[in-house]
Amino acid sequence: GGRVDLLDASAYAIAAAERTVSLNGLERVSVRASDVYSRARGPYDLIVCNPAFHRGLDTDSSMAEAVVAGAPRKLRPGGRLLLVGNRFLTHHRLVTAAFGEARIACEDGRFRVVEGRKA
């Protein structure tokens, strides 16, 4: 009975998501171009994001920072943010700053999923 919003700033990602939704006959799934939360409806029970972190050869955390900073306003009480990224990224610090605490939901040798929960 829930709904899913797929948001991305990339036209290529939007086209791929629209095709995936169509080919799989998914209902209650909307795909929209959005600069982080600009077209997000919310409030959400769950936000899942694997933010881009490359700008050329440099590491850029601005996308993760924007996603994490806005998440508490877009989540229902008890809602969760799951942020996926390479282990060396500072996602744990960002989520702790925004939610007061963070937990490692899972990890392997390369990747980590950090969870924040809205009180």
Secondary structure, 3 states (H helix, E strand, C coil): CCCEEEEECCHHHHHHHHHHHHHCCCCCEEEEECCCCCCCCCCEEEEEECCCCEECCEECCHHHHHHHHHHHHHEEEEEEEEEEEECCCCHHHHHHHHHCCCEEEEECCCEEEEEEECC
